Amino acid sequence: MYERVLVPLDGSHVSESVLPKLADLISKFSPEIKVEVTLLQVLSPVEPRYIEGYAAPDVAYTEQQMEESRRKAIDYLSKTGEALRGGGAAVLPRVAFGKPWDEIVKAAEEVDADLIAMSTHGRSGIGRWAFGSVTDRVLRAEGRIPILLIRAQD
C-alpha cells in the first residue's frame, strides 16, 4: 500500500489534475492506513532574460527573491492540498530550486516515497521534442518507485 506519496506541482491546472484521482485512490485505502502526501514545487534559481527579442545570459535571483518565491510556493501548496487533508491525508508542502526532473527524483528519495503521482500533457511527436517532458525524464531516471501518471484533460 502507498503510505508516502510525492506529487510534483508546477502551479498549473494541468499539474493539479492528478489531485482528484489521488484523493479518490486514497479514499479507497482502509482507514488504518495513514497516507502522507508531499506536494513539491520546483522553482528555477535563475531568471531568463531577453533583450530586444534576443536571449541573453540567465541572471540568478537574489536570496530575497528566492525566499519570496519559496514563500508563495508554500502558500500555493498548502491551499492546493486542502482537499487531500479533508480526505484524511497528511499534506506536507516542499519547495526545491533546480531542474524539475532532478529535484523530483531527489525529493522522492529523501521522503522515501513509495509512489510518485503526477499528470502529463500527453504530448507526442514534435510537441514533446520542442517542449521536453519532465514526466519522461522522471520516468527514465526513477526505476525503483512506481509512478502514477494521469493525462490532463483539456
C-alpha positions, 0 to 999 in steps of 0.5 A: 500500500502507498503510505508516502506519496510525492506529487510534483506541482508546477502551479498549473491546472494541468499539474493539479489534475492528478489531485482528484484521482489521488484523493479518490485512490486514497479514499479507497485505502482502509482507514488504518492506513495513514497516507502522507502526501508531499506536494513539491514545487520546483522553482528555477534559481535563475531568471531568463532574460531577453533583450530586444527579442534576443536571449541573453545570459540567465541572471540568478535571483537574489536570496530575497527573491528566492525566499519570496518565491519559496514563500508563495510556493508554500502558500500555493501548496498548502491551499492546493492540498486542502482537499487531500487533508479533508480526505484524511491525508497528511499534506506536507508542502516542499519547495526545491530550486533546480531542474524539475526532473532532478529535484523530483527524483531527489525529493522522492528519495529523501521522503522515501516515497513509495509512489510518485503521482503526477499528470502529463500533457500527453504530448507526442511527436514534435510537441514533446521534442520542442517542449521536453517532458519532465514526466519522461525524464522522471520516468527514465531516471526513477526505476525503483518507485512506481509512478502514477501518471494521469493525462490532463484533460483539456 
